[in-house]
Amino acid sequence: MKLRQRQSAEPDAWKEAEAYGCDIALLEENFRMTPKQRIQAHRSALALVEKLEEAMGRPHDKETVIQLIALKKKAK
């Protein structure tokens, strides 16, 4: 199954999302996972963030978590 098969109006929305900075490849990768797999991936990412937070001696806050996840994605 090809995920990029879309109706005629949709490619523009996907292009706009890419131009805005959305990682379409990551979205498509997540679409291939089951909900259970996505939850497990989220839990793993959260565990990593918590370990990094603990190692850095910082409290857990939403903004820091978002920044750390973005750094992890850039490292891939």
N, C-alpha and C positions, 0 to 999 in steps of 0.2 A: 504494500500500500504506500503510495506516495503522498506525503503530507502537504506538499506544495501545490497540489491540484486544488485550485480555488475557483470560485465563480468570477465572472469578469470584473465586478466592482471590487472584489477583495484584494487583488494584488496592489492596488493603490494604497489601501489601508495598511498592508504589510510593509510596503515601501516607506510610508510615512512613519510607521512604528520604528523601522530600522534607522531612518534618518533622525528620529528623536533620540535614539540611543538604545532601543530595546534589542536584546540579543535574541534574534529570531531562531538561530541554531539551538540555543539553550532551550527556548520554548518548545521547539520541535522534539528535542531530546527528551524533555519532560513528558510530552504527549505520548511518547512511545512507552513510557512506564505506566504500570498499573498504579492506582491510588495508594495501594499498600507500599509499593516501591518508592513512590514520591514521599510518603510519610517517613519511611526509613531514611531516605536521603536527607530529608529535613532534620531528622533527629541526629544524624551523624554530623551534619554541618553545625547544628546547635551545640553538640558536645565539643566539637573543635573550638568553637567560639568561646565556650565556657572555660576550656583549658587555657586558651590564649589569654582570656581576661584574668584568670587566676594567676597565670605566670607573670602577667604585667602588673598585677596588683590593682587592677581597676575594678570598679563596681560594674555590674551588668546593666547596661542601658541600651535602649533601642538604637540610638544613633551609632554607638560604637559597634554594635552587632552588624548593622548595615554596612558600615565601613570595612569591617573585617571580612565579611562575605564578599564584598566587591574586590578586595585585595586578593582573596583566594581565587576568584574567577579570573582575574588578570594574570595570575601566576600559571594558569593552565596553558 
